[in-house]
Amino acid sequence: MEMEKIIKSIYENYAGDLGRGKVADYIPPLAKVSPDKYAISVCTVDGKRYNIGDYTEKFSIQSISKVFTLAMLAPMVGKELWESVGKEPSGSPFNSLVQLEYEKGIPRNPFINAGALVITDKLVERVPDLNDKVLEFVRGLAGDDDIFYNREVAASEYVTGERNKALAHLMKSFGNFKGKVSQVISAYCHHCSIEMSTEQLAKAFLFLANGGVNPLSGEAVVGTRDAKRINAIMLTCGFYDESGDFAYRVGMPGKSGVGGGIVAVIPGKLSIAVWSPELNVHGNSYRGIATLADFTTELGISVF
């Protein structure tokens, strides 16, 4: 089949392409991950599955989790959400304090750290036992209960996350953060520490390729409007200050994480997840981006 051939060809082309990036080391447990790990998983909305490489091995999804928490919150809050967080690309590092100060505590978008902290703050306010509910939500999307937090990663992230705490306190000073900083940061570190395989991630993102409805369960996760908006923000903001280049090279809404994962969707067709831990200077998987660029070129479809 064409899809199988394309994925196999891309995998074989990049399998030995190592040494051009660096595994994230500012969260100590992530530094232990072998740089040669590589996996590709594709799920189509009509139920086909394609996998190659280390696709059953779980890794820390990190900022990919920001899409899940946004999808949880959006139906609860509606348009009021966008009074507290913007919809524009940041053009700055994902943890910039300077931009947040300049813009009076309103983060540019939900996928930089400050924006994700606002989302988590609002969820903590509305959802009892949030850590349990986030895990339940993600498991439901993937149709798989074998998904857990990595407590070591969560604890390490909390201890080393002084800049995130600074972002939260700065937003609190502007009145754009209501909860207890330590509680919200703890919840944020937990959802970033979720471990999933590429196969699980690709399945979990199918709802965004299917108008907000999870084709695995038939459940409406978010409305059509929210699905469209989340995809739009992923396209313009999902890769920090490399989002424009990703849209140019790949042409898919997607989200990356410093654990080396990337997930992207083609609405109406499929979701694809790639894992390769070596990161470029922007904090995105360099081999993951190259894989997705070749994927849309060789398959001949993208959102453009």
PEQUIQUI-V484492 format. One record per residue. N is the residue number from 1. PHI is phi in whole degrees, -180 to 180 (none if undefined). D_LAST is the distance of its C-alpha to the last C-alpha in Angstrom with 1 decimal. Layout:
# PEQUIQUI-V484492
n=[N & N]
phi=[PHI & PHI]
d_last=[D_LAST & D_LAST]
This chain:
# PEQUIQUI-V484492
n=[1 & 2 & 3 & 4 & 5 & 6 & 7 & 8 & 9 & 10 & 11 & 12 & 13 & 14 & 15 & 16 & 17 & 18 & 19 & 20 & 21 & 22 & 23 & 24 & 25 & 26 & 27 & 28 & 29 & 30 & 31 & 32 & 33 & 34 & 35 & 36 & 37 & 38 & 39 & 40 & 41 & 42 & 43 & 44 & 45 & 46 & 47 & 48 & 49 & 50 & 51 & 52 & 53 & 54 & 55 & 56 & 57 & 58 & 59 & 60 & 61 & 62 & 63 & 64 & 65 & 66 & 67 & 68 & 69 & 70 & 71 & 72 & 73 & 74 & 75 & 76 & 77 & 78 & 79 & 80 & 81 & 82 & 83 & 84 & 85 & 86 & 87 & 88 & 89 & 90 & 91 & 92 & 93 & 94 & 95 & 96 & 97 & 98 & 99 & 100 & 101 & 102 & 103 & 104 & 105 & 106 & 107 & 108 & 109 & 110 & 111 & 112 & 113 & 114 & 115 & 116 & 117 & 118 & 119 & 120 & 121 & 122 & 123 & 124 & 125 & 126 & 127 & 128 & 129 & 130 & 131 & 132 & 133 & 134 & 135 & 136 & 137 & 138 & 139 & 140 & 141 & 142 & 143 & 144 & 145 & 146 & 147 & 148 & 149 & 150 & 151 & 152 & 153 & 154 & 155 & 156 & 157 & 158 & 159 & 160 & 161 & 162 & 163 & 164 & 165 & 166 & 167 & 168 & 169 & 170 & 171 & 172 & 173 & 174 & 175 & 176 & 177 & 178 & 179 & 180 & 181 & 182 & 183 & 184 & 185 & 186 & 187 & 188 & 189 & 190 & 191 & 192 & 193 & 194 & 195 & 196 & 197 & 198 & 199 & 200 & 201 & 202 & 203 & 204 & 205 & 206 & 207 & 208 & 209 & 210 & 211 & 212 & 213 & 214 & 215 & 216 & 217 & 218 & 219 & 220 & 221 & 222 & 223 & 224 & 225 & 226 & 227 & 228 & 229 & 230 & 231 & 232 & 233 & 234 & 235 & 236 & 237 & 238 & 239 & 240 & 241 & 242 & 243 & 244 & 245 & 246 & 247 & 248 & 249 & 250 & 251 & 252 & 253 & 254 & 255 & 256 & 257 & 258 & 259 & 260 & 261 & 262 & 263 & 264 & 265 & 266 & 267 & 268 & 269 & 270 & 271 & 272 & 273 & 274 & 275 & 276 & 277 & 278 & 279 & 280 & 281 & 282 & 283 & 284 & 285 & 286 & 287 & 288 & 289 & 290 & 291 & 292 & 293 & 294 & 295 & 296 & 297 & 298 & 299 & 300 & 301 & 302 & 303 & 304]
phi=[none & -58 & -61 & -59 & -63 & -63 & -64 & -63 & -63 & -65 & -58 & -65 & -68 & -105 & -56 & -99 & -86 & -123 & 93 & -98 & -142 & -141 & -67 & -57 & -126 & -77 & -110 & -48 & -62 & -70 & -67 & -83 & -73 & -67 & -70 & -88 & -63 & -159 & -150 & -135 & -135 & -124 & -126 & -99 & -67 & -96 & 99 & -84 & -132 & -137 & -140 & -155 & 85 & -86 & -78 & -98 & -84 & -92 & -143 & -74 & -79 & 51 & -71 & -60 & -63 & -63 & -69 & -65 & -69 & -63 & -65 & -67 & -80 & -52 & -68 & -77 & -108 & 71 & -66 & -60 & -55 & -80 & -83 & -106 & -147 & -85 & -129 & -107 & -58 & -84 & 67 & -133 & -55 & -66 & -122 & -71 & -85 & -63 & -63 & -66 & -64 & -63 & -101 & 56 & 79 & -103 & -63 & -62 & -159 & -76 & -105 & -79 & -60 & -62 & -64 & -66 & -68 & -63 & -60 & -64 & -58 & -69 & -70 & -57 & -66 & -106 & -120 & -64 & 53 & -58 & -58 & -65 & -70 & -63 & -63 & -62 & -63 & -66 & -61 & -64 & -63 & -83 & 63 & -153 & -83 & -87 & -134 & -142 & -77 & -98 & -64 & -64 & -64 & -60 & -65 & -65 & -66 & -66 & -65 & -92 & -94 & -64 & -68 & -63 & -64 & -65 & -60 & -64 & -65 & -64 & -65 & -63 & -67 & -94 & 79 & -110 & -159 & -101 & -79 & -75 & -56 & -62 & -68 & -68 & -62 & -61 & -63 & -61 & -64 & -66 & -69 & -70 & -87 & -55 & -109 & -143 & -91 & -62 & -63 & -66 & -64 & -60 & -66 & -67 & -95 & -60 & -62 & -81 & -92 & -132 & 65 & 95 & -101 & -76 & -69 & -72 & -119 & 81 & -82 & -80 & -80 & -137 & -72 & -57 & -63 & -66 & -60 & -62 & -72 & -63 & -62 & -63 & -70 & -61 & -64 & -92 & -134 & -76 & -132 & 57 & -87 & -116 & -65 & -63 & -66 & -65 & -61 & -67 & -82 & -108 & 76 & -140 & -66 & -164 & -146 & -112 & -146 & -73 & -75 & 98 & -90 & -140 & -125 & -146 & -134 & -116 & -53 & 84 & -127 & -164 & -126 & -139 & -123 & -129 & -129 & -155 & -71 & -71 & -106 & -86 & -67 & -92 & 87 & -110 & -65 & -68 & -73 & -64 & -65 & -61 & -60 & -71 & -63 & -68 & -60 & -70 & -68 & -73 & -75 & 81 & -137 & -158 & -88 & -112]
d_last=[24.0 & 20.7 & 19.4 & 22.8 & 23.0 & 19.7 & 20.8 & 24.3 & 23.4 & 21.3 & 24.1 & 26.8 & 25.1 & 25.0 & 28.0 & 30.4 & 28.2 & 30.3 & 31.9 & 29.0 & 28.8 & 31.2 & 31.7 & 31.9 & 35.6 & 36.1 & 36.3 & 39.1 & 38.3 & 34.8 & 36.5 & 38.2 & 35.1 & 35.0 & 32.4 & 31.9 & 30.5 & 27.2 & 25.5 & 22.3 & 21.9 & 19.4 & 20.0 & 18.5 & 19.0 & 21.4 & 23.6 & 23.0 & 23.7 & 23.3 & 25.1 & 26.4 & 28.5 & 30.0 & 28.0 & 31.1 & 32.2 & 31.6 & 30.7 & 30.5 & 27.1 & 27.9 & 25.2 & 23.0 & 25.7 & 24.7 & 21.9 & 24.7 & 27.1 & 24.6 & 24.0 & 27.8 & 28.5 & 25.9 & 27.6 & 31.0 & 30.5 & 27.9 & 27.1 & 30.2 & 28.3 & 26.4 & 29.7 & 30.3 & 27.0 & 24.3 & 20.5 & 19.9 & 19.1 & 22.6 & 22.5 & 25.7 & 26.9 & 26.4 & 30.1 & 30.9 & 34.0 & 33.9 & 30.8 & 32.1 & 35.4 & 34.0 & 32.0 & 35.0 & 34.0 & 30.7 & 28.0 & 24.7 & 22.7 & 23.7 & 22.5 & 24.9 & 28.4 & 29.9 & 27.3 & 27.8 & 31.5 & 31.3 & 29.5 & 32.2 & 34.9 & 34.0 & 33.8 & 37.2 & 38.6 & 37.5 & 37.5 & 40.8 & 40.7 & 37.1 & 37.0 & 38.0 & 35.5 & 32.5 & 33.5 & 34.1 & 30.6 & 28.8 & 31.1 & 30.3 & 26.6 & 27.2 & 30.0 & 32.2 & 35.2 & 35.5 & 33.6 & 35.7 & 36.0 & 37.3 & 40.2 & 40.9 & 37.5 & 37.7 & 41.2 & 40.3 & 37.3 & 39.5 & 42.2 & 40.0 & 37.8 & 39.9 & 36.9 & 35.4 & 38.8 & 38.9 & 35.5 & 36.9 & 40.2 & 38.6 & 36.5 & 39.7 & 41.5 & 39.1 & 39.5 & 36.0 & 37.2 & 39.9 & 40.7 & 42.9 & 41.0 & 42.4 & 41.4 & 37.8 & 37.4 & 38.9 & 36.5 & 33.5 & 34.9 & 35.4 & 31.8 & 30.5 & 33.1 & 31.8 & 31.6 & 29.2 & 28.2 & 24.7 & 25.4 & 26.5 & 23.5 & 20.9 & 23.0 & 23.4 & 19.7 & 19.2 & 20.0 & 16.8 & 14.9 & 17.3 & 17.5 & 20.2 & 22.4 & 23.6 & 23.6 & 26.5 & 28.8 & 27.4 & 27.9 & 25.9 & 25.3 & 23.7 & 22.9 & 19.6 & 19.5 & 20.2 & 17.6 & 14.9 & 16.5 & 17.0 & 13.4 & 12.6 & 15.6 & 14.7 & 11.4 & 13.6 & 16.9 & 17.0 & 18.1 & 20.7 & 20.9 & 18.4 & 15.4 & 13.9 & 14.4 & 12.9 & 9.6 & 9.8 & 11.2 & 9.7 & 6.4 & 8.4 & 10.9 & 14.2 & 17.7 & 20.3 & 24.1 & 26.8 & 28.2 & 25.5 & 23.2 & 19.5 & 17.8 & 14.1 & 12.5 & 9.9 & 11.2 & 13.3 & 13.5 & 14.8 & 15.9 & 16.9 & 19.6 & 20.9 & 24.3 & 25.7 & 28.1 & 28.2 & 26.4 & 25.3 & 26.7 & 24.1 & 25.2 & 22.2 & 22.7 & 22.2 & 22.3 & 20.0 & 17.2 & 18.0 & 17.9 & 14.5 & 13.1 & 15.0 & 14.0 & 10.3 & 11.4 & 14.3 & 13.0 & 10.3 & 7.8 & 5.4 & 3.8 & 0.0]
